[in-house]
């Protein structure tokens, strides 16, 4: 099962400033799109669907929508 990756509007700015954006997006597809509950991610605030993980050169906070197979990135910190 593969999830679709989307980015919330506030994340667009951080995404556009990433030096290695292509590598990051490829890593997102290889990891969180395939297994949003895995890849060393942790639940945030006690909610299983609100998660945080390190992907490529960034820390990603995201929400998993299982009913529509979507991972929505809500915060992105590029390292």
PyMOL Python script that loads the backbone (N, CA, C, O; Angstrom):
from pymol import cmd

cmd.read_pdbstr("""\
ATOM      1  N   UNK A   1       0.849  -1.174   0.000  1.00  0.00           N
ATOM      2  CA  UNK A   1       0.000   0.000   0.000  1.00  0.00           C
ATOM      3  C   UNK A   1       0.899   1.243   0.000  1.00  0.00           C
ATOM      4  O   UNK A   1       1.862   1.321   0.763  1.00  0.00           O
ATOM      5  N   UNK A   2       0.586   2.175  -0.829  1.00  0.00           N
ATOM      6  CA  UNK A   2       1.378   3.390  -0.946  1.00  0.00           C
ATOM      7  C   UNK A   2       0.514   4.596  -0.602  1.00  0.00           C
ATOM      8  O   UNK A   2      -0.628   4.709  -1.049  1.00  0.00           O
ATOM      9  N   UNK A   3       1.077   5.489   0.198  1.00  0.00           N
ATOM     10  CA  UNK A   3       0.395   6.719   0.579  1.00  0.00           C
ATOM     11  C   UNK A   3       0.851   7.863  -0.312  1.00  0.00           C
ATOM     12  O   UNK A   3       1.982   7.878  -0.797  1.00  0.00           O
ATOM     13  N   UNK A   4      -0.031   8.806  -0.517  1.00  0.00           N
ATOM     14  CA  UNK A   4       0.303  10.017  -1.267  1.00  0.00           C
ATOM     15  C   UNK A   4       0.882  11.024  -0.275  1.00  0.00           C
ATOM     16  O   UNK A   4       0.382  11.158   0.841  1.00  0.00           O
ATOM     17  N   UNK A   5       1.940  11.732  -0.686  1.00  0.00           N
ATOM     18  CA  UNK A   5       2.551  12.767   0.155  1.00  0.00           C
ATOM     19  C   UNK A   5       2.028  14.125  -0.284  1.00  0.00           C
ATOM     20  O   UNK A   5       2.094  14.467  -1.465  1.00  0.00           O
ATOM     21  N   UNK A   6       1.506  14.905   0.665  1.00  0.00           N
ATOM     22  CA  UNK A   6       1.092  16.278   0.381  1.00  0.00           C
ATOM     23  C   UNK A   6       1.765  17.197   1.399  1.00  0.00           C
ATOM     24  O   UNK A   6       2.220  16.754   2.454  1.00  0.00           O
ATOM     25  N   UNK A   7       1.818  18.471   1.066  1.00  0.00           N
ATOM     26  CA  UNK A   7       2.459  19.459   1.930  1.00  0.00           C
ATOM     27  C   UNK A   7       1.465  20.570   2.243  1.00  0.00           C
ATOM     28  O   UNK A   7       0.888  21.164   1.332  1.00  0.00           O
ATOM     29  N   UNK A   8       1.263  20.854   3.533  1.00  0.00           N
ATOM     30  CA  UNK A   8       0.385  21.944   3.945  1.00  0.00           C
ATOM     31  C   UNK A   8       1.004  23.268   3.501  1.00  0.00           C
ATOM     32  O   UNK A   8       2.228  23.375   3.433  1.00  0.00           O
ATOM     33  N   UNK A   9       0.189  24.278   3.199  1.00  0.00           N
ATOM     34  CA  UNK A   9       0.708  25.560   2.701  1.00  0.00           C
ATOM     35  C   UNK A   9       1.865  26.170   3.498  1.00  0.00           C
ATOM     36  O   UNK A   9       2.787  26.698   2.877  1.00  0.00           O
ATOM     37  N   UNK A  10       1.871  26.131   4.828  1.00  0.00           N
ATOM     38  CA  UNK A  10       3.016  26.725   5.539  1.00  0.00           C
ATOM     39  C   UNK A  10       4.344  26.022   5.250  1.00  0.00           C
ATOM     40  O   UNK A  10       5.405  26.612   5.453  1.00  0.00           O
ATOM     41  N   UNK A  11       4.304  24.788   4.786  1.00  0.00           N
ATOM     42  CA  UNK A  11       5.518  24.015   4.524  1.00  0.00           C
ATOM     43  C   UNK A  11       6.155  24.410   3.188  1.00  0.00           C
ATOM     44  O   UNK A  11       7.354  24.211   2.992  1.00  0.00           O
ATOM     45  N   UNK A  12       5.367  24.964   2.278  1.00  0.00           N
ATOM     46  CA  UNK A  12       5.872  25.330   0.947  1.00  0.00           C
ATOM     47  C   UNK A  12       7.127  26.196   1.011  1.00  0.00           C
ATOM     48  O   UNK A  12       8.061  25.988   0.237  1.00  0.00           O
ATOM     49  N   UNK A  13       7.156  27.145   1.906  1.00  0.00           N
ATOM     50  CA  UNK A  13       8.298  28.043   2.021  1.00  0.00           C
ATOM     51  C   UNK A  13       9.564  27.279   2.412  1.00  0.00           C
ATOM     52  O   UNK A  13      10.614  27.460   1.794  1.00  0.00           O
ATOM     53  N   UNK A  14       9.469  26.439   3.421  1.00  0.00           N
ATOM     54  CA  UNK A  14      10.625  25.651   3.855  1.00  0.00           C
ATOM     55  C   UNK A  14      11.064  24.685   2.764  1.00  0.00           C
ATOM     56  O   UNK A  14      12.260  24.478   2.559  1.00  0.00           O
ATOM     57  N   UNK A  15      10.112  24.098   2.072  1.00  0.00           N
ATOM     58  CA  UNK A  15      10.419  23.152   1.001  1.00  0.00           C
ATOM     59  C   UNK A  15      11.147  23.842  -0.148  1.00  0.00           C
ATOM     60  O   UNK A  15      12.090  23.287  -0.712  1.00  0.00           O
ATOM     61  N   UNK A  16      10.718  25.032  -0.489  1.00  0.00           N
ATOM     62  CA  UNK A  16      11.341  25.749  -1.609  1.00  0.00           C
ATOM     63  C   UNK A  16      12.769  26.199  -1.294  1.00  0.00           C
ATOM     64  O   UNK A  16      13.552  26.447  -2.211  1.00  0.00           O
ATOM     65  N   UNK A  17      13.117  26.307  -0.010  1.00  0.00           N
ATOM     66  CA  UNK A  17      14.454  26.741   0.391  1.00  0.00           C
ATOM     67  C   UNK A  17      15.438  25.587   0.603  1.00  0.00           C
ATOM     68  O   UNK A  17      16.620  25.820   0.858  1.00  0.00           O
ATOM     69  N   UNK A  18      14.960  24.355   0.499  1.00  0.00           N
ATOM     70  CA  UNK A  18      15.827  23.201   0.739  1.00  0.00           C
ATOM     71  C   UNK A  18      16.892  23.090  -0.346  1.00  0.00           C
ATOM     72  O   UNK A  18      16.603  23.220  -1.536  1.00  0.00           O
ATOM     73  N   UNK A  19      18.116  22.850   0.079  1.00  0.00           N
ATOM     74  CA  UNK A  19      19.224  22.697  -0.870  1.00  0.00           C
ATOM     75  C   UNK A  19      19.113  21.410  -1.667  1.00  0.00           C
ATOM     76  O   UNK A  19      19.390  21.391  -2.866  1.00  0.00           O
ATOM     77  N   UNK A  20      18.719  20.360  -1.020  1.00  0.00           N
ATOM     78  CA  UNK A  20      18.634  19.053  -1.686  1.00  0.00           C
ATOM     79  C   UNK A  20      17.184  18.578  -1.711  1.00  0.00           C
ATOM     80  O   UNK A  20      16.867  17.488  -1.235  1.00  0.00           O
ATOM     81  N   UNK A  21      16.330  19.391  -2.258  1.00  0.00           N
ATOM     82  CA  UNK A  21      14.900  19.099  -2.273  1.00  0.00           C
ATOM     83  C   UNK A  21      14.589  17.778  -2.986  1.00  0.00           C
ATOM     84  O   UNK A  21      13.773  16.990  -2.508  1.00  0.00           O
ATOM     85  N   UNK A  22      15.231  17.544  -4.111  1.00  0.00           N
ATOM     86  CA  UNK A  22      14.977  16.314  -4.862  1.00  0.00           C
ATOM     87  C   UNK A  22      15.300  15.068  -4.053  1.00  0.00           C
ATOM     88  O   UNK A  22      14.543  14.098  -4.061  1.00  0.00           O
ATOM     89  N   UNK A  23      16.427  15.102  -3.357  1.00  0.00           N
ATOM     90  CA  UNK A  23      16.817  13.970  -2.511  1.00  0.00           C
ATOM     91  C   UNK A  23      15.813  13.775  -1.379  1.00  0.00           C
ATOM     92  O   UNK A  23      15.461  12.646  -1.038  1.00  0.00           O
ATOM     93  N   UNK A  24      15.357  14.885  -0.800  1.00  0.00           N
ATOM     94  CA  UNK A  24      14.383  14.814   0.280  1.00  0.00           C
ATOM     95  C   UNK A  24      13.077  14.189  -0.217  1.00  0.00           C
ATOM     96  O   UNK A  24      12.538  13.286   0.424  1.00  0.00           O
ATOM     97  N   UNK A  25      12.568  14.667  -1.354  1.00  0.00           N
ATOM     98  CA  UNK A  25      11.302  14.150  -1.870  1.00  0.00           C
ATOM     99  C   UNK A  25      11.415  12.667  -2.238  1.00  0.00           C
ATOM    100  O   UNK A  25      10.473  11.901  -2.032  1.00  0.00           O
ATOM    101  N   UNK A  26      12.557  12.267  -2.777  1.00  0.00           N
ATOM    102  CA  UNK A  26      12.784  10.856  -3.087  1.00  0.00           C
ATOM    103  C   UNK A  26      12.788  10.027  -1.807  1.00  0.00           C
ATOM    104  O   UNK A  26      12.209   8.942  -1.766  1.00  0.00           O
ATOM    105  N   UNK A  27      13.439  10.534  -0.768  1.00  0.00           N
ATOM    106  CA  UNK A  27      13.469   9.836   0.519  1.00  0.00           C
ATOM    107  C   UNK A  27      12.066   9.732   1.122  1.00  0.00           C
ATOM    108  O   UNK A  27      11.726   8.709   1.717  1.00  0.00           O
ATOM    109  N   UNK A  28      11.260  10.767   0.976  1.00  0.00           N
ATOM    110  CA  UNK A  28       9.883  10.726   1.474  1.00  0.00           C
ATOM    111  C   UNK A  28       9.102   9.608   0.783  1.00  0.00           C
ATOM    112  O   UNK A  28       8.363   8.872   1.438  1.00  0.00           O
ATOM    113  N   UNK A  29       9.259   9.479  -0.516  1.00  0.00           N
ATOM    114  CA  UNK A  29       8.567   8.434  -1.271  1.00  0.00           C
ATOM    115  C   UNK A  29       9.049   7.037  -0.870  1.00  0.00           C
ATOM    116  O   UNK A  29       8.255   6.099  -0.804  1.00  0.00           O
ATOM    117  N   UNK A  30      10.347   6.903  -0.603  1.00  0.00           N
ATOM    118  CA  UNK A  30      10.919   5.602  -0.227  1.00  0.00           C
ATOM    119  C   UNK A  30      10.551   5.190   1.198  1.00  0.00           C
ATOM    120  O   UNK A  30      10.515   4.000   1.511  1.00  0.00           O
ATOM    121  N   UNK A  31      10.282   6.154   2.046  1.00  0.00           N
ATOM    122  CA  UNK A  31      10.073   5.837   3.458  1.00  0.00           C
ATOM    123  C   UNK A  31       8.632   6.053   3.900  1.00  0.00           C
ATOM    124  O   UNK A  31       7.881   5.089   4.050  1.00  0.00           O
ATOM    125  N   UNK A  32       8.245   7.281   4.105  1.00  0.00           N
ATOM    126  CA  UNK A  32       6.930   7.560   4.685  1.00  0.00           C
ATOM    127  C   UNK A  32       5.770   7.235   3.767  1.00  0.00           C
ATOM    128  O   UNK A  32       4.691   6.886   4.246  1.00  0.00           O
ATOM    129  N   UNK A  33       5.960   7.340   2.463  1.00  0.00           N
ATOM    130  CA  UNK A  33       4.873   6.983   1.544  1.00  0.00           C
ATOM    131  C   UNK A  33       4.594   5.486   1.598  1.00  0.00           C
ATOM    132  O   UNK A  33       3.466   5.051   1.365  1.00  0.00           O
ATOM    133  N   UNK A  34       5.607   4.711   1.902  1.00  0.00           N
ATOM    134  CA  UNK A  34       5.446   3.249   1.980  1.00  0.00           C
ATOM    135  C   UNK A  34       5.016   2.778   3.358  1.00  0.00           C
ATOM    136  O   UNK A  34       4.276   1.802   3.479  1.00  0.00           O
ATOM    137  N   UNK A  35       5.471   3.459   4.394  1.00  0.00           N
ATOM    138  CA  UNK A  35       5.156   3.038   5.753  1.00  0.00           C
ATOM    139  C   UNK A  35       5.159   4.251   6.694  1.00  0.00           C
ATOM    140  O   UNK A  35       6.148   4.491   7.387  1.00  0.00           O
ATOM    141  N   UNK A  36       4.065   5.010   6.720  1.00  0.00           N
ATOM    142  CA  UNK A  36       4.053   6.240   7.531  1.00  0.00           C
ATOM    143  C   UNK A  36       4.139   6.011   9.030  1.00  0.00           C
ATOM    144  O   UNK A  36       4.452   6.943   9.771  1.00  0.00           O
ATOM    145  N   UNK A  37       3.873   4.805   9.497  1.00  0.00           N
ATOM    146  CA  UNK A  37       3.963   4.516  10.928  1.00  0.00           C
ATOM    147  C   UNK A  37       5.316   3.919  11.293  1.00  0.00           C
ATOM    148  O   UNK A  37       5.586   3.672  12.468  1.00  0.00           O
ATOM    149  N   UNK A  38       6.161   3.686  10.307  1.00  0.00           N
ATOM    150  CA  UNK A  38       7.468   3.098  10.535  1.00  0.00           C
ATOM    151  C   UNK A  38       8.563   4.131  10.372  1.00  0.00           C
ATOM    152  O   UNK A  38       8.367   5.307  10.679  1.00  0.00           O
ATOM    153  N   UNK A  39       9.713   3.698   9.891  1.00  0.00           N
ATOM    154  CA  UNK A  39      10.874   4.547   9.610  1.00  0.00           C
ATOM    155  C   UNK A  39      11.334   5.330  10.844  1.00  0.00           C
ATOM    156  O   UNK A  39      11.830   6.451  10.736  1.00  0.00           O
ATOM    157  N   UNK A  40      11.160   4.721  12.005  1.00  0.00           N
ATOM    158  CA  UNK A  40      11.616   5.382  13.228  1.00  0.00           C
ATOM    159  C   UNK A  40      10.757   6.561  13.648  1.00  0.00           C
ATOM    160  O   UNK A  40      11.171   7.359  14.490  1.00  0.00           O
ATOM    161  N   UNK A  41       9.565   6.684  13.075  1.00  0.00           N
ATOM    162  CA  UNK A  41       8.688   7.796  13.444  1.00  0.00           C
ATOM    163  C   UNK A  41       8.119   7.578  14.837  1.00  0.00           C
ATOM    164  O   UNK A  41       8.057   6.454  15.335  1.00  0.00           O
ATOM    165  N   UNK A  42       7.705   8.681  15.454  1.00  0.00           N
ATOM    166  CA  UNK A  42       7.097   8.612  16.780  1.00  0.00           C
ATOM    167  C   UNK A  42       5.767   9.354  16.759  1.00  0.00           C
ATOM    168  O   UNK A  42       5.595  10.323  16.020  1.00  0.00           O
ATOM    169  N   UNK A  43       4.837   8.892  17.570  1.00  0.00           N
ATOM    170  CA  UNK A  43       3.554   9.583  17.714  1.00  0.00           C
ATOM    171  C   UNK A  43       3.777  10.874  18.489  1.00  0.00           C
ATOM    172  O   UNK A  43       4.611  10.928  19.393  1.00  0.00           O
ATOM    173  N   UNK A  44       3.034  11.904  18.136  1.00  0.00           N
ATOM    174  CA  UNK A  44       3.150  13.210  18.795  1.00  0.00           C
ATOM    175  C   UNK A  44       1.852  13.489  19.550  1.00  0.00           C
ATOM    176  O   UNK A  44       0.764  13.380  18.984  1.00  0.00           O
ATOM    177  N   UNK A  45       1.967  13.846  20.816  1.00  0.00           N
ATOM    178  CA  UNK A  45       0.801  14.224  21.615  1.00  0.00           C
ATOM    179  C   UNK A  45      -0.157  13.089  21.891  1.00  0.00           C
ATOM    180  O   UNK A  45      -1.341  13.321  22.137  1.00  0.00           O
ATOM    181  N   UNK A  46       0.341  11.851  21.853  1.00  0.00           N
ATOM    182  CA  UNK A  46      -0.521  10.719  22.163  1.00  0.00           C
ATOM    183  C   UNK A  46      -1.464  10.319  21.046  1.00  0.00           C
ATOM    184  O   UNK A  46      -2.293   9.430  21.244  1.00  0.00           O
ATOM    185  N   UNK A  47      -1.370  10.935  19.892  1.00  0.00           N
ATOM    186  CA  UNK A  47      -2.236  10.639  18.751  1.00  0.00           C
ATOM    187  C   UNK A  47      -1.445   9.807  17.744  1.00  0.00           C
ATOM    188  O   UNK A  47      -0.454  10.284  17.192  1.00  0.00           O
ATOM    189  N   UNK A  48      -1.870   8.582  17.505  1.00  0.00           N
ATOM    190  CA  UNK A  48      -1.150   7.670  16.616  1.00  0.00           C
ATOM    191  C   UNK A  48      -0.960   8.247  15.207  1.00  0.00           C
ATOM    192  O   UNK A  48       0.038   7.946  14.552  1.00  0.00           O
ATOM    193  N   UNK A  49      -1.889   9.059  14.742  1.00  0.00           N
ATOM    194  CA  UNK A  49      -1.830   9.584  13.374  1.00  0.00           C
ATOM    195  C   UNK A  49      -1.039  10.880  13.230  1.00  0.00           C
ATOM    196  O   UNK A  49      -0.756  11.299  12.107  1.00  0.00           O
ATOM    197  N   UNK A  50      -0.682  11.512  14.316  1.00  0.00           N
ATOM    198  CA  UNK A  50       0.187  12.701  14.280  1.00  0.00           C
ATOM    199  C   UNK A  50       1.582  12.218  14.609  1.00  0.00           C
ATOM    200  O   UNK A  50       1.819  11.685  15.693  1.00  0.00           O
ATOM    201  N   UNK A  51       2.521  12.402  13.666  1.00  0.00           N
ATOM    202  CA  UNK A  51       3.817  11.747  13.799  1.00  0.00           C
ATOM    203  C   UNK A  51       4.963  12.694  13.477  1.00  0.00           C
ATOM    204  O   UNK A  51       4.777  13.762  12.894  1.00  0.00           O
ATOM    205  N   UNK A  52       6.143  12.268  13.876  1.00  0.00           N
ATOM    206  CA  UNK A  52       7.357  13.028  13.591  1.00  0.00           C
ATOM    207  C   UNK A  52       8.452  12.023  13.239  1.00  0.00           C
ATOM    208  O   UNK A  52       8.555  10.962  13.855  1.00  0.00           O
ATOM    209  N   UNK A  53       9.274  12.371  12.235  1.00  0.00           N
ATOM    210  CA  UNK A  53      10.358  11.486  11.815  1.00  0.00           C
ATOM    211  C   UNK A  53      11.476  12.316  11.193  1.00  0.00           C
ATOM    212  O   UNK A  53      11.260  13.438  10.734  1.00  0.00           O
ATOM    213  N   UNK A  54      12.666  11.741  11.189  1.00  0.00           N
ATOM    214  CA  UNK A  54      13.795  12.327  10.465  1.00  0.00           C
ATOM    215  C   UNK A  54      13.844  11.662   9.099  1.00  0.00           C
ATOM    216  O   UNK A  54      13.885  10.437   8.990  1.00  0.00           O
ATOM    217  N   UNK A  55      13.840  12.488   8.060  1.00  0.00           N
ATOM    218  CA  UNK A  55      13.896  11.984   6.686  1.00  0.00           C
ATOM    219  C   UNK A  55      14.947  12.786   5.946  1.00  0.00           C
ATOM    220  O   UNK A  55      14.895  14.014   5.895  1.00  0.00           O
ATOM    221  N   UNK A  56      15.906  12.066   5.372  1.00  0.00           N
ATOM    222  CA  UNK A  56      17.015  12.712   4.656  1.00  0.00           C
ATOM    223  C   UNK A  56      17.628  13.767   5.574  1.00  0.00           C
ATOM    224  O   UNK A  56      18.103  13.432   6.659  1.00  0.00           O
ATOM    225  N   UNK A  57      17.627  15.011   5.168  1.00  0.00           N
ATOM    226  CA  UNK A  57      18.250  16.071   5.960  1.00  0.00           C
ATOM    227  C   UNK A  57      17.209  16.978   6.613  1.00  0.00           C
ATOM    228  O   UNK A  57      17.388  18.194   6.683  1.00  0.00           O
ATOM    229  N   UNK A  58      16.113  16.371   7.093  1.00  0.00           N
ATOM    230  CA  UNK A  58      15.037  17.187   7.663  1.00  0.00           C
ATOM    231  C   UNK A  58      14.310  16.439   8.773  1.00  0.00           C
ATOM    232  O   UNK A  58      14.338  15.211   8.856  1.00  0.00           O
ATOM    233  N   UNK A  59      13.663  17.225   9.617  1.00  0.00           N
ATOM    234  CA  UNK A  59      12.733  16.692  10.601  1.00  0.00           C
ATOM    235  C   UNK A  59      11.346  17.023  10.084  1.00  0.00           C
ATOM    236  O   UNK A  59      11.048  18.171   9.753  1.00  0.00           O
ATOM    237  N   UNK A  60      10.507  16.009  10.020  1.00  0.00           N
ATOM    238  CA  UNK A  60       9.189  16.154   9.406  1.00  0.00           C
ATOM    239  C   UNK A  60       8.120  15.841  10.434  1.00  0.00           C
ATOM    240  O   UNK A  60       8.169  14.797  11.085  1.00  0.00           O
ATOM    241  N   UNK A  61       7.161  16.729  10.585  1.00  0.00           N
ATOM    242  CA  UNK A  61       5.972  16.454  11.389  1.00  0.00           C
ATOM    243  C   UNK A  61       4.826  16.309  10.399  1.00  0.00           C
ATOM    244  O   UNK A  61       4.647  17.143   9.511  1.00  0.00           O
ATOM    245  N   UNK A  62       4.054  15.243  10.561  1.00  0.00           N
ATOM    246  CA  UNK A  62       3.029  14.954   9.563  1.00  0.00           C
ATOM    247  C   UNK A  62       1.812  14.296  10.185  1.00  0.00           C
ATOM    248  O   UNK A  62       1.842  13.847  11.331  1.00  0.00           O
ATOM    249  N   UNK A  63       0.741  14.247   9.406  1.00  0.00           N
ATOM    250  CA  UNK A  63      -0.512  13.629   9.822  1.00  0.00           C
ATOM    251  C   UNK A  63      -0.836  12.531   8.817  1.00  0.00           C
ATOM    252  O   UNK A  63      -0.772  12.747   7.607  1.00  0.00           O
ATOM    253  N   UNK A  64      -1.182  11.359   9.324  1.00  0.00           N
ATOM    254  CA  UNK A  64      -1.548  10.235   8.466  1.00  0.00           C
ATOM    255  C   UNK A  64      -3.066  10.169   8.374  1.00  0.00           C
ATOM    256  O   UNK A  64      -3.760  10.149   9.390  1.00  0.00           O
ATOM    257  N   UNK A  65      -3.571  10.135   7.147  1.00  0.00           N
ATOM    258  CA  UNK A  65      -5.007   9.973   6.902  1.00  0.00           C
ATOM    259  C   UNK A  65      -5.199   8.610   6.250  1.00  0.00           C
ATOM    260  O   UNK A  65      -5.132   8.484   5.027  1.00  0.00           O
ATOM    261  N   UNK A  66      -5.434   7.604   7.061  1.00  0.00           N
ATOM    262  CA  UNK A  66      -5.543   6.244   6.559  1.00  0.00           C
ATOM    263  C   UNK A  66      -6.696   6.019   5.608  1.00  0.00           C
ATOM    264  O   UNK A  66      -6.585   5.214   4.684  1.00  0.00           O
ATOM    265  N   UNK A  67      -7.799   6.713   5.813  1.00  0.00           N
ATOM    266  CA  UNK A  67      -8.977   6.507   4.964  1.00  0.00           C
ATOM    267  C   UNK A  67      -8.725   6.904   3.514  1.00  0.00           C
ATOM    268  O   UNK A  67      -9.305   6.321   2.598  1.00  0.00           O
ATOM    269  N   UNK A  68      -7.860   7.898   3.304  1.00  0.00           N
ATOM    270  CA  UNK A  68      -7.573   8.364   1.935  1.00  0.00           C
ATOM    271  C   UNK A  68      -6.118   8.137   1.550  1.00  0.00           C
ATOM    272  O   UNK A  68      -5.657   8.645   0.528  1.00  0.00           O
ATOM    273  N   UNK A  69      -5.390   7.371   2.371  1.00  0.00           N
ATOM    274  CA  UNK A  69      -3.986   7.021   2.105  1.00  0.00           C
ATOM    275  C   UNK A  69      -3.134   8.243   1.783  1.00  0.00           C
ATOM    276  O   UNK A  69      -2.463   8.303   0.752  1.00  0.00           O
ATOM    277  N   UNK A  70      -3.178   9.207   2.685  1.00  0.00           N
ATOM    278  CA  UNK A  70      -2.427  10.447   2.488  1.00  0.00           C
ATOM    279  C   UNK A  70      -1.588  10.760   3.726  1.00  0.00           C
ATOM    280  O   UNK A  70      -2.037  10.596   4.860  1.00  0.00           O
ATOM    281  N   UNK A  71      -0.362  11.214   3.479  1.00  0.00           N
ATOM    282  CA  UNK A  71       0.513  11.740   4.521  1.00  0.00           C
ATOM    283  C   UNK A  71       0.637  13.230   4.242  1.00  0.00           C
ATOM    284  O   UNK A  71       1.133  13.617   3.183  1.00  0.00           O
ATOM    285  N   UNK A  72       0.199  14.068   5.164  1.00  0.00           N
ATOM    286  CA  UNK A  72       0.273  15.513   4.990  1.00  0.00           C
ATOM    287  C   UNK A  72       1.348  16.077   5.909  1.00  0.00           C
ATOM    288  O   UNK A  72       1.244  15.981   7.132  1.00  0.00           O
ATOM    289  N   UNK A  73       2.375  16.661   5.315  1.00  0.00           N
ATOM    290  CA  UNK A  73       3.448  17.266   6.084  1.00  0.00           C
ATOM    291  C   UNK A  73       2.961  18.622   6.575  1.00  0.00           C
ATOM    292  O   UNK A  73       2.558  19.466   5.774  1.00  0.00           O
ATOM    293  N   UNK A  74       2.995  18.834   7.881  1.00  0.00           N
ATOM    294  CA  UNK A  74       2.497  20.078   8.463  1.00  0.00           C
ATOM    295  C   UNK A  74       3.617  20.956   8.999  1.00  0.00           C
ATOM    296  O   UNK A  74       3.409  22.143   9.250  1.00  0.00           O
ATOM    297  N   UNK A  75       4.817  20.377   9.179  1.00  0.00           N
ATOM    298  CA  UNK A  75       5.974  21.173   9.624  1.00  0.00           C
ATOM    299  C   UNK A  75       7.227  20.505   9.079  1.00  0.00           C
ATOM    300  O   UNK A  75       7.350  19.280   9.081  1.00  0.00           O
ATOM    301  N   UNK A  76       8.160  21.339   8.610  1.00  0.00           N
ATOM    302  CA  UNK A  76       9.383  20.845   8.030  1.00  0.00           C
ATOM    303  C   UNK A  76      10.545  21.688   8.501  1.00  0.00           C
ATOM    304  O   UNK A  76      10.548  22.908   8.335  1.00  0.00           O
ATOM    305  N   UNK A  77      11.530  21.037   9.090  1.00  0.00           N
ATOM    306  CA  UNK A  77      12.736  21.731   9.537  1.00  0.00           C
ATOM    307  C   UNK A  77      13.910  21.111   8.796  1.00  0.00           C
ATOM    308  O   UNK A  77      14.271  19.960   9.038  1.00  0.00           O
ATOM    309  N   UNK A  78      14.496  21.873   7.901  1.00  0.00           N
ATOM    310  CA  UNK A  78      15.624  21.406   7.133  1.00  0.00           C
ATOM    311  C   UNK A  78      16.897  21.595   7.955  1.00  0.00           C
ATOM    312  O   UNK A  78      17.124  22.667   8.515  1.00  0.00           O
ATOM    313  N   UNK A  79      17.713  20.570   8.025  1.00  0.00           N
ATOM    314  CA  UNK A  79      18.942  20.642   8.810  1.00  0.00           C
ATOM    315  C   UNK A  79      20.126  21.017   7.945  1.00  0.00           C
ATOM    316  O   UNK A  79      21.246  21.123   8.445  1.00  0.00           O
TER     317      UNK A  79
END
""", "prot")
cmd.dss("prot")
cmd.show_as("cartoon", "prot")
cmd.util.cbc("prot")
cmd.orient("prot")
